[in-house]
Amino acid sequence: MQNSARSFAGICLIAASLFFIWSSAFANDVTFERDIRPILRAHCFDCHGATEEPKGGLDLRQVRRMLQGGESGTAIVPANVDASLLLQRVRAGEMPPGETKLTPKEINTLTLWIAGGVKIARPEPDTIPPGLGITPEERAFWSFQPIQRPAEPAVRDDVRGRIRNPIDAFLLARMPEGLTFADDADRHTLILRTHFDLTGLPPSSEQLQQWMNDPSEDWYAGLFESLLVSPNYGERWARHWLDVAGYADSDGYTASDLERPWAWKYRDYVIRAFNADKPFDRFITEQLAGDELSGPQQGDLTSAQIELLSATGYLRMAADGTGSGEDNPTGRNQTIGDTLKIVSTSLLGLSVGCAQCHDHRYDPIPQTDYYALRAIFAPAMDWQNWRVPAQRMVSLYTEVDRQKAAAAGAEAGAIGTQRAAKEKEYMLQALEKELQKYAEPLRASLKEAYEIEAGNRTAEQTDLLAKYPSVNISPGVLYQYLPEAAEDLKKYDARIAEANGKRPAEEFLAVLTEPAGHLPDTNLFYRGEFLQPLAVVPPAALTVACSEDARVEFPLDDPSLPTSGRRLAFAKWLTSRDNPLMARVIVNRIWLHHFGKGLVPTPADFGRLGVPPTHPELLDWLADEFVQNGWSVKHLHRIILSSSAWRQSSRRAAMHHALDPDNQFYSRQSIMRLDAELVRDRMLAVTGRLNPQQFGSPASITEDDAGQIVIDDNETRRSMYIKVRRSQPVAMLQSFDAPVMDVNCERRPVSTVATQSLMLMNSSSVLNHAAKLAERCRAEATPIPDDQLASLPFLPAPSHEAWQYGYGAFNETTKQTETFTPLPFFTGSQWQASAALPDPTLGFVLLHATGGHPDQPNRAVIRRWVAPQSGMLTISGSLQHGSSSGDGVRGRVVSSRAALLGEWTCFSSTVDTPVSATIVETGDTLDLIVDCLTEITSDSFQWTVIISLTTADGAVQSFASNAGFQGPPEPRGLVVGQVIKAWQLAYCRHPELDEMVTSMTFLADQIGYLQTHRDQIPAGLTASQQALTDLCQVLLTSNEFLYLK
Amino acid sequence: MGIGSVALAWLIQQEAARAVPPAIKQKPVTDLKPRVPQAQPQARAMISLFQHGGPSHMDLTDPKPELTKFSGTDYPGEVQFSFVNQASKKLLGSPFQFHKHGECGTEISELLPHTADIVDDICLIRSMHTGANGHEVSIRYFHGGIPGVLGRPHFASWLLYALGSETQDLPAYMVLTDPGGHPVDGVNNWSNGFMPPLFQGTVLRPKEPRILNLAAPSHLQGTLQQQNLALLQKLNSRHLEQTGGDADLEARIASYELAARMQTSATEALDISQETQATQNLYGLDNDATREYGTRCLIARRLVERGVRFVQLFLAGQPWDNHSSIGTSLPAICQRVDKPSAALVTDLKQRGLLDSTIVHWGGEIGRLPVTQVMGDQASAGRDHNGQGFSTWLAGGGIKGGMTWGNTDEFGHRAVENVVTPNDFQATLMSLFGLDHSKLIYHHNGQPQGLTANRPAKIVTELLL
């Protein structure tokens, strides 16, 4: 696919479309360098300047050359607009050909310049080198300027009080009159905001209480300091970096999208680096050149070497199809191109990709610069001497591991030898048995033929064996002759497996390394085509990011290193004090993740096509502060978190509507939706199911019936540990904007679509989270005393048709239920006599959803159903007794109207218990009585029935004994306690009174509805349990849960 | 960016402000309720059948006898190539036959027999021009109004912003992607850019179930889920009030309301089993080659029938990008889309919906009249051409049975009545009763428009 979405031609032509210009022009000061050259660069230089032989002989790079003109004569006539051929052709739409024309504004600028006498800003040299070069005007672009620490600006007196640190001063200084920061957010909001911001997880109730009640002045610093040392901090901030690095657990590029089994080693490296606050310059250097720093391997890899090599996983993140059928020049160059894109967007904040085919049309990046960057990586990524992913693995086996493996192998081998000998012995025995079936001399001939190796047999012998195939004893038929032999051999197999099991698991790193002394040339490709290599380009830094007279070239080879040293030199340049880009790019990213938008809104494009910084001084101050403080990311967090800008409320007030509707001045904190991973992580956290295990190989994913990729419900690690398969994005995460890694993700969009809402309303995973939260609330709730419930609504009383649970006796004479005494105690899953089992007086009587256990003959268990309406009923079901001890049980169905309807005994068996049609009136009872016969031991039974009631109007209602099973209604105080618990867990706060009233009203409505629609209560739950689950689902899917204030 | 800050500036700016219901004036757009356009609209909905890759107009819709005559000789002028190393100036005559069709007599290639049947209903523009050969640059031009620039709202987002939606039960802007994957430029094909999420496109899954989690689990269906949603709405409103208003929170609340209604309405809308056998066959559902695309075309009709404002169909990757073996690759993709596309127009017309529904069929570019050298002759194909290509429109106030504009004698450059994507957008906007130059959205304090103040003219000759 030569012109895919990632085609260079396509990307580069974006440039052709630029419609704006970046300087306003006035007749009296229009100069060539500042105003005209950018227009010509965008529209004309491709043919008239960039190439060695300009079209029509016309070179537009200098005014003197324009005056000199080309084959059609002079291009411009100073102060004579009408005589200037250049302008004529442009105005007529003849030039530039085909491509987007100049805008009217651009033509106007050109006209003004010619009319004004073609002014130049400085004398033009007689000769210039080929190519477009970089002009002082281009060099003057903001992002290429050295980073200088600006002084703290003056701020209006009325808002000075809001300054906590220089960040605030820089922001306040730009606010218009009448605007200032919003008030500080309340303590609760700040605690939540800081927790999610730094760790991506909600505070535990203990943490929340601790910070809510901390009386100290600097409680807030204590809060964020405690979170900065949390192990979860690294997970949260690593995830941001992994987006830009393009992290995935698969190779991509081809349809097979092979798994990338050791990518997670890099993911874990990043988490550890953030947790350790590894200085960012070091962090970058390790990722670019960890192998160059790691030194030669002597014996086992040291832990330091492992860390350094893991870091180079960064350069192995690009999609790479060369391991799955695309090991060809196109596939290889694509991987190199993608790697350069990841490096340039993440570290330089520039899209250098355009310069792969030609000089960048908007940013001063000559094509040679692109290939100079490429040359830095060429020794490790040589498209003509390529290593596919499998060839880039480094084993983590130690010498001890190898010895253990060898010993295990030897042991397994020895057992294998024993097994072979044993098997041979058994085969001979089997042969003898088989031969017994034949008389001599045939027997001897067969034996002789069998024992000769197949190749050496005579034709006669071969024929003989073919005639008597059963003599060909093979291991597979041994069991027919010697049943015990197969069992015996299995024991050997088990021992072999056991020996092999002693082999230590071999782990690997996916690394970028250079073969020793490998220094391939890097050619500039004409129009980016590898089939058209031109001159060799040496490794060098981006020209425009170096000072004018000091272009930084990197040595082809560093003799002090076993590697070329090119990437190390590049890293050194990137992280040097003079580099104008990297510190700005990094602080902008950190800012973006704290505030939801960057100071430079285009975090991966600091060039002319990007958006300039909204607060350039603040950006530079932060960059300088970052570098001055040892490139400490945690230092940046501290100053940002300490600022009034970050601490302010997100509440929109009147001044915001009037003066800052889009929040461009940072006059309030942004309301931010949880990232995709955090939505799931928070649900896991509040249900108490979050598995805190960090690091390691990723959790697997599966495809469900609908074809969407899902996470197994029992997998409860944080979402960043879920496998990232490029071709199989997890539906729930993708839905909330987790990136699908094509190359890398410079910035996540935040979408709001109905399909997300459907997922929150209906997906089995969300419903499951809700059920789990409800379970937790029931388990942990504290009942609220009745005297505090005065203002809350009541819950419906249990409805009449409910099942009842008791014990008693059957009267053999009247064939009626003689006594029915309700069982008083409910364990949560079964009714019994008391908390003790056996109960001191009533023994083993118990009933649960599907069965129960009777006690003595006069203490049968009775499951009673009360008819809600009159009608005709039938019963189906089956009674099951499992134990082979005792004498089984007896089941009876007894109607208060029609006496005994059926009777069955059952001992270690199952019997159907049908009851044919019988009439009931409203309020009649139907008892399912089970007694022990004579023996009272081993009497556990299962008995579920379905009662079908046909009413006078012909409607049929079904009542299943298991689905209808329920405990006693929960006391109102307990339900209130559960609701409070749900609020505390989901929202980290106590509900307000109005919210309690709302919740209890909701529960009352749902319970009332469910009592008349029992078929909608899932099996095993009561109406109030289901209602609580529904309340929990609402909380988990509400805006307060999904967004941070 | 806040939705609260969105002012319907075009309503304020227009001269005839008093024609506007006063309640709407200056009120920020925070919903998708139907809104009154500036002028009497002809169209109320649009279905765009976007053909990624650049359909070869010389082989499909723009016959060039001179090209056939001089096939094998050099193109006499300058050619704008994309893949220079495979460039050739050798003209490649179309191997396919053209015939006149319909009362209008428009010539259409044998590769599009069904499109040929509807020529009297369509307006064939033969002079489209983006000026750039790249796919992405031209795709973004068509969707967002500026060549190549990302982060701009799609044409459909502008429609929703200006007009709201006629249905509150389905997403107003829906995208139907291909089972083979996303088109080139991926999700940028349906970006709401700097506009709030309310104006986002909703992507239907390319296979059943088209919408995941559309049905409530059986135990929640009906009253219970209504009670859940009522509680959710109550909690969300309380929360919104505490924040003082926020576009994202409002959009989330709206998306729940929409989702709840979609459970019935979308299930019904997507159920094509309600269609007669005759209708299904019209779209080619009885044939393996056309079933998939035909199904999506049929769904598109059902959606606009139910008040959806804008539906766009995409193909995976860019199947019209016939750089090589055009003799075999082009007929294959034609077979897949020709019949369903024509069926859509026929079906809309039969139902009286064509008058108010615009159908668009076209790619972002066309192809060059010269051969792209890819080895032997059989594997020859054509390179990109943003200088001149074809697109057709039907319905919604577009004149049928006409062609507009022309490319040069060989088909490289649009030379007569050139139509740019901005002209195209302005023309479509006018059919919806909107003035492209006055429909303004303020982003970071800056007024923004779909055509971004670039030259854009309404091609009145195409309108009824």
Interface residues (C-beta under 8 A of the other chain):
Chain A: M1 Q2 N3 S4 A5 S7 A9 G10 I11 C12 L13 I14 A15 A16 S17 L18 F19 P97 G98 E99 T100 K101 T103 Y526 R527 E529 L531 Q532 S650 R651 R652 A653 H656 H657 P661 D662 N663 Q664 I671 R673 A706 G707 Q708 A731 D742 V750 S751 T752 V753 A754 T755 Q756 S757 L758 M759 M761 N762 S763 S764 L767 E995 T998 S999 F1002 D1005 Q1006 Y1009 L1010 H1013 Q1016 I1017 P1018 Q1026 D1030 L1031 Q1033 V1034 L1035 T1037 S1038 N1039 E1040 L1042 Y1043 K1045
Chain B: M1 G2 G4 S5 E78 Q80 S82 F83 V84 N85 G131 A132 N133 G134 H135 E136 V137 R140 Y141 I146 P147 G148 V149 P171 V184 D185 G186 P197 L198 Q200 T202 V203 K207 P209 I211 L212 N213 L214 A215 A216 P217 S218 H219 L220 T223 L224 Q225 Q227 N228 L229 L231 L232 K234 L235 N236 R238 H239 L240 Q242 T243 G244 G245 D246 D248 L249 A251 R252 I253 S255 Y256 L258 A259 A260 M262 Q263 G317 Q318 D321 H323 H384 G386 Q387 R413 H443 N444 G445 A452 R454
